[in-house]
Amino acid sequence: MRMLAERLAPAPVETAGAVGWSADALEAQAFAYLAVRTLKGLPLTYPTTTGVPRPLTGGIVARP
């Protein structure tokens, strides 16, 4: 947190709990969000954020 605050100054750096989010559930919620976007065929990454050539989905879902 200290290193983030140093690198991002003057932007504030807060913990998930400090802004009212459940730190224990945050990772699970993020993966659920990505899973839903993948199931709907929606992009997860964009040229302006990651440099990919076009908006890309999370791949394919292999079902048994």
Beta strands, then each sheet from edge to edge (+ up, - down):
end
